[in-house]
Amino acid sequence: MNQLKQFFMKLIEPLTQVEFYQALLVNILIILAYILMGIIVITIAKKLVTKFFKVNAKKKTHYKIKRSETLSTLVQNLISYVVWFIVLTSILSRFGISVSAILAGAGVVGLAVGFGAQTIVKDIITGFFIIFEGQFDVSDYVQINASGVTIAEGTVKTIGLRSTRIQSDTGEIYTLPNGTISEIVNYSATDVSPLVMIPVSPSEDYEMIEKKLLEFLPTLKDKYDSFVAAPDLLGLDSIDGNQMIIKLLAHVKPGMHFPGQRLLRKEVLNYFNDEGIATPKPTLAKFEEPQVE
């Protein structure tokens, strides 16, 4: 019983001394100073990085500007990780904790779990090449395939070293591990030329339609900024008993693949209505009741 009492007295004794609270206060102030210094360094570094990329962006194209924004975010995140790591190791060293011993222990643990973390390593390596090769950037419209199957399509929201987030046209957010991204279709990297199929009634005079379209299509470039050149008339694609299909080629800005298709289709159909050019009408098949003998 006396030994237990002496043990608790030894624990409580430092709490009764003024020097203990003085040392505690000094350590708390030092920790706060480290944290404040880390916040200041990160804030200044992020502003310098942002300013650097903004200055360089003035001499770049729209595509390279988006790439600069992606790299700017990545560099800022790396700076934050490095600074907070230095702050943490400095605080631990202040309390006499050996950082090298922790790192050595972490190396042993990392080696033990490394075989089970191969997927994460693959994600990080793939993410590194996606970012630094500029395969796609934030705000690009992309289609992501894996083994020939589309797994996500939409606007890129964020790109990280481990995963990428893509928002579909209907609002869903896809979070994809970078290691699963094997095939990329980027609709925002360059000007695109989507195909547009326009159906018309087979009773219409195609020669007349072609002549009218050749006069109408060049007006769209001046009417809409989305078009980088006047749409092309490729000709009559197919014909059957119900419709003729006229094939057009739109030339639009990066990222306007699908909006460009919709815009050209709308304008041509409105033009056909104004010119009295008929579009196919659905036909009803007659149903004959079987005769009963």
Backbone torsions as a table, in degrees:
resi	resn	phi	psi	omega
1	MET	NA	-43.2	179.1
2	ASN	-65.4	-36.5	178.7
3	GLN	-64.5	-40.2	178.4
4	LEU	-65.1	-39.0	179.0
5	LYS	-65.3	-41.4	179.1
6	GLN	-65.1	-36.0	179.3
7	PHE	-63.3	-46.3	-180.0
8	PHE	-67.7	-33.0	178.5
9	MET	-65.3	-37.9	178.0
10	LYS	-65.9	-33.1	178.7
11	LEU	-71.9	-38.5	-175.5
12	ILE	-81.4	-26.2	-173.4
13	GLU	-55.8	-43.7	179.9
14	PRO	-62.1	-28.1	-178.8
15	LEU	-72.4	-13.0	-179.8
16	THR	-95.6	-0.3	-177.5
17	GLN	-105.1	140.8	-178.2
18	VAL	-67.0	-35.3	-178.4
19	GLU	-60.0	-33.3	179.3
20	PHE	-61.7	-45.7	-178.7
21	TYR	-71.4	-32.6	176.2
22	GLN	-64.5	-45.9	178.9
23	ALA	-64.4	-38.8	178.9
24	LEU	-63.6	-43.1	179.7
25	LEU	-64.0	-41.3	178.9
26	VAL	-62.4	-44.0	-180.0
27	ASN	-64.6	-40.3	178.2
28	ILE	-63.2	-43.2	179.0
29	LEU	-63.6	-39.0	178.7
30	ILE	-65.9	-42.1	178.0
31	ILE	-61.0	-44.7	178.7
32	LEU	-62.7	-37.4	178.9
33	ALA	-65.6	-41.6	177.0
34	TYR	-60.5	-45.8	-178.6
35	ILE	-64.8	-44.2	179.1
36	LEU	-62.6	-41.3	178.7
37	MET	-64.0	-39.4	177.4
38	GLY	-62.4	-42.7	179.0
39	ILE	-62.7	-43.1	-179.9
40	ILE	-63.7	-44.9	-179.3
41	VAL	-63.0	-43.5	-179.9
42	ILE	-64.3	-43.7	-179.4
43	THR	-61.5	-47.3	-179.5
44	ILE	-65.3	-42.6	-178.9
45	ALA	-63.8	-41.5	179.6
46	LYS	-64.3	-39.6	178.3
47	LYS	-65.1	-40.0	178.8
48	LEU	-65.8	-41.6	178.8
49	VAL	-63.7	-45.3	179.2
50	THR	-61.1	-43.5	179.6
51	LYS	-64.9	-39.7	-179.9
52	PHE	-61.0	-47.3	-178.4
53	PHE	-71.8	-30.6	177.2
54	LYS	-68.5	-39.5	179.0
55	VAL	-63.9	-43.7	180.0
56	ASN	-70.6	-26.1	-177.4
57	ALA	-67.2	-22.6	-179.0
58	LYS	-64.8	-23.3	-177.4
59	LYS	-101.6	9.3	-172.4
60	LYS	-115.0	164.9	176.1
61	THR	-79.9	171.9	-180.0
62	HIS	-58.8	-40.4	-179.0
63	TYR	-64.7	-43.7	-179.4
64	LYS	-70.4	-28.3	176.2
65	ILE	-63.8	-43.5	178.2
66	LYS	-63.3	-37.5	177.7
67	ARG	-65.3	-39.8	178.5
68	SER	-63.1	-38.0	177.8
69	GLU	-63.7	-41.1	178.6
70	THR	-63.6	-46.8	179.8
71	LEU	-66.2	-35.8	178.7
72	SER	-61.0	-45.2	178.5
73	THR	-62.9	-42.0	-179.7
74	LEU	-63.6	-46.1	-179.3
75	VAL	-62.9	-41.4	178.9
76	GLN	-62.1	-41.1	177.6
77	ASN	-65.1	-41.1	178.8
78	LEU	-63.4	-40.3	178.1
79	ILE	-61.4	-43.1	179.6
80	SER	-60.9	-45.3	-179.6
81	TYR	-61.4	-44.8	-177.3
82	VAL	-65.3	-46.1	-177.5
83	VAL	-63.9	-45.5	-178.6
84	TRP	-68.0	-30.6	175.5
85	PHE	-65.1	-42.8	178.6
86	ILE	-64.6	-40.9	178.7
87	VAL	-61.8	-45.5	-178.3
88	LEU	-63.0	-45.5	-179.6
89	THR	-65.6	-34.2	178.0
90	SER	-66.4	-40.9	179.0
91	ILE	-65.8	-43.1	179.5
92	LEU	-63.9	-40.1	178.1
93	SER	-64.3	-33.2	179.1
94	ARG	-61.6	-32.7	-179.5
95	PHE	-95.0	12.9	174.7
96	GLY	79.1	16.1	178.8
97	ILE	-88.9	128.7	-177.3
98	SER	-76.3	112.4	179.7
99	VAL	-69.2	-37.2	-179.7
100	SER	-62.9	-36.8	178.1
101	ALA	-66.5	-38.2	178.5
102	ILE	-65.2	-42.6	-179.6
103	LEU	-65.4	-37.9	178.3
104	ALA	-64.7	-43.1	177.1
105	GLY	-63.3	-39.5	179.0
106	ALA	-65.1	-33.7	178.0
107	GLY	-64.8	-40.1	178.9
108	VAL	-65.9	-45.1	178.5
109	VAL	-63.5	-41.5	179.9
110	GLY	-62.2	-37.9	177.5
111	LEU	-65.9	-35.6	-178.3
112	ALA	-69.4	-37.9	-177.2
113	VAL	-95.9	-3.2	-175.7
114	GLY	-58.8	-38.0	-178.7
115	PHE	-66.5	-26.5	178.0
116	GLY	-90.3	-2.6	-177.7
117	ALA	-113.9	22.7	-178.6
118	GLN	-62.8	-33.9	179.6
119	THR	-64.7	-41.9	179.3
120	ILE	-64.8	-42.3	178.3
121	VAL	-61.3	-41.8	178.1
122	LYS	-62.5	-41.6	178.7
123	ASP	-60.5	-44.3	-177.1
124	ILE	-66.9	-43.5	-179.8
125	ILE	-64.0	-43.0	178.0
126	THR	-63.4	-42.8	178.0
127	GLY	-61.3	-37.6	178.0
128	PHE	-60.0	-47.0	-178.6
129	PHE	-70.8	-33.4	177.3
130	ILE	-60.7	-43.8	-176.3
131	ILE	-72.8	-49.3	-172.3
132	PHE	-82.3	-17.6	172.2
133	GLU	-90.1	-9.6	178.4
134	GLY	66.8	37.4	-179.2
135	GLN	-63.2	-37.1	169.4
136	PHE	-160.2	163.6	-176.6
137	ASP	-131.4	170.1	176.8
138	VAL	-59.2	136.6	-179.6
139	SER	82.5	-1.4	173.9
140	ASP	-73.1	150.2	173.2
141	TYR	-98.9	119.5	-173.0
142	VAL	-132.3	161.3	170.3
143	GLN	-122.0	123.1	-177.2
144	ILE	-105.0	124.8	179.7
145	ASN	-117.2	152.4	173.6
146	ALA	-137.6	117.0	-177.6
147	SER	56.8	38.4	177.2
148	GLY	82.6	-0.3	-178.9
149	VAL	-109.8	130.6	179.3
150	THR	-72.4	122.0	179.9
151	ILE	-107.0	-16.0	177.6
152	ALA	-164.2	147.2	177.0
153	GLU	-150.2	131.0	179.7
154	GLY	159.7	-157.0	-176.6
155	THR	-95.2	131.6	179.8
156	VAL	-71.6	123.6	179.9
157	LYS	-96.6	-46.4	178.3
158	THR	-143.5	149.8	174.4
159	ILE	-126.2	119.6	177.4
160	GLY	-117.7	173.5	178.0
161	LEU	-70.0	-25.4	-177.9
162	ARG	-104.3	-33.9	-176.4
163	SER	-146.4	164.0	178.6
164	THR	-128.6	139.6	-179.9
165	ARG	-111.4	129.9	-177.9
166	ILE	-127.6	132.0	179.1
167	GLN	-103.9	125.0	-179.5
168	SER	-76.1	171.5	179.8
169	ASP	-63.6	-26.9	-179.8
170	THR	-94.3	6.5	170.9
171	GLY	103.4	-12.7	-179.8
172	GLU	-67.4	144.7	177.8
173	ILE	-105.6	121.2	176.0
174	TYR	-100.9	124.4	174.0
175	THR	-105.8	111.0	-173.7
176	LEU	-110.6	125.8	169.4
177	PRO	-60.4	133.7	-175.0
178	ASN	-59.9	-28.0	-179.7
179	GLY	-65.7	-19.6	179.7
180	THR	-86.6	-8.3	-177.9
181	ILE	-86.6	105.8	-178.1
182	SER	-112.2	-28.4	-179.8
183	GLU	-132.4	132.4	-176.0
184	ILE	-127.9	127.7	171.1
185	VAL	-111.6	111.5	-177.1
186	ASN	-103.3	112.4	-179.1
187	TYR	-86.1	-3.1	-174.9
188	SER	-110.9	2.5	-175.5
189	ALA	-75.6	-38.6	-178.0
190	THR	-140.6	174.8	172.4
191	ASP	-59.9	143.2	-176.6
192	VAL	-121.6	158.1	-178.7
193	SER	-133.2	80.0	-179.1
194	PRO	-73.9	150.2	176.2
195	LEU	-85.0	143.7	177.4
196	VAL	-131.0	126.4	178.9
197	MET	-102.4	124.9	-179.0
198	ILE	-115.7	119.3	178.1
199	PRO	-87.5	141.0	173.6
200	VAL	-135.0	163.6	180.0
201	SER	-67.7	138.4	179.7
202	PRO	-67.5	-12.5	178.8
203	SER	-80.7	-9.1	-179.2
204	GLU	-79.0	155.9	178.8
205	ASP	-83.9	108.7	-176.5
206	TYR	-63.7	-37.9	180.0
207	GLU	-58.8	-40.3	178.1
208	MET	-67.1	-41.6	179.6
209	ILE	-63.2	-43.7	-179.6
210	GLU	-60.2	-43.7	179.6
211	LYS	-61.7	-44.5	-179.9
212	LYS	-65.6	-40.6	-179.7
213	LEU	-65.3	-39.0	178.8
214	LEU	-63.5	-24.4	175.5
215	GLU	-85.9	-32.1	-174.2
216	PHE	-83.6	-42.4	-172.6
217	LEU	-58.4	-40.5	179.6
218	PRO	-62.0	-20.2	-179.3
219	THR	-73.9	-18.8	-175.5
220	LEU	-72.0	-30.5	-179.3
221	LYS	-62.7	-39.9	179.1
222	ASP	-78.0	-22.6	-177.5
223	LYS	-81.2	-33.4	-176.1
224	TYR	-129.0	136.9	177.9
225	ASP	-74.0	-16.7	-177.9
226	SER	-64.9	-28.9	-176.6
227	PHE	-87.3	127.2	176.5
228	VAL	-90.1	-15.9	176.1
229	ALA	-155.7	162.7	179.1
230	ALA	-64.8	138.2	176.4
231	PRO	-59.1	147.9	180.0
232	ASP	-99.6	143.7	171.9
233	LEU	-94.7	112.2	-178.7
234	LEU	-85.7	-21.3	175.4
235	GLY	120.6	-168.5	-178.3
236	LEU	-81.4	117.0	-174.1
237	ASP	-85.7	-44.7	-179.3
238	SER	-158.3	164.7	179.0
239	ILE	-151.1	139.3	173.5
240	ASP	-142.1	-167.2	-175.6
241	GLY	-68.3	-18.4	-174.8
242	ASN	-107.4	-23.4	-174.2
243	GLN	-162.8	157.0	167.7
244	MET	-109.8	140.3	179.7
245	ILE	-109.6	119.3	177.8
246	ILE	-101.7	129.5	-176.4
247	LYS	-100.5	127.4	177.8
248	LEU	-119.6	156.6	178.1
249	LEU	-126.3	115.7	178.4
250	ALA	-88.5	146.9	176.0
251	HIS	-121.3	104.3	-172.7
252	VAL	-126.5	169.8	-177.5
253	LYS	-71.3	163.4	177.1
254	PRO	-55.7	137.8	178.7
255	GLY	84.0	-2.2	-177.3
256	MET	-106.8	23.4	-177.1
257	HIS	-56.3	-59.1	-177.2
258	PHE	-77.4	-42.9	174.2
259	PRO	-58.8	-36.1	178.5
260	GLY	-65.1	-40.7	176.2
261	GLN	-59.5	-48.4	-177.1
262	ARG	-64.5	-40.3	-178.6
263	LEU	-65.3	-45.4	-179.5
264	LEU	-65.7	-41.6	179.5
265	ARG	-61.4	-43.6	-179.7
266	LYS	-63.8	-45.9	-177.4
267	GLU	-63.6	-42.0	-178.5
268	VAL	-68.0	-42.8	179.3
269	LEU	-65.1	-39.1	176.1
270	ASN	-63.8	-38.5	178.7
271	TYR	-65.1	-42.4	177.6
272	PHE	-60.7	-41.2	178.7
273	ASN	-62.8	-42.6	179.7
274	ASP	-65.4	-33.2	-177.5
275	GLU	-90.4	-0.1	179.3
276	GLY	74.1	23.4	178.0
277	ILE	-87.6	120.6	-172.6
278	ALA	-78.2	141.6	172.7
279	THR	-100.7	161.7	-176.2
280	PRO	-60.7	141.4	175.9
281	LYS	-108.3	139.3	178.7
282	PRO	-63.8	140.6	178.4
283	THR	-108.1	142.4	179.4
284	LEU	-98.5	126.8	177.6
285	ALA	-80.4	134.3	179.3
286	LYS	-76.0	135.1	179.2
287	PHE	-105.2	120.1	179.3
288	GLU	-103.6	126.7	179.2
289	GLU	-69.9	137.3	178.9
290	PRO	-63.6	137.4	178.7
291	GLN	-78.1	136.1	178.6
292	VAL	-99.2	119.9	179.8
293	GLU	-83.2	NA	NA
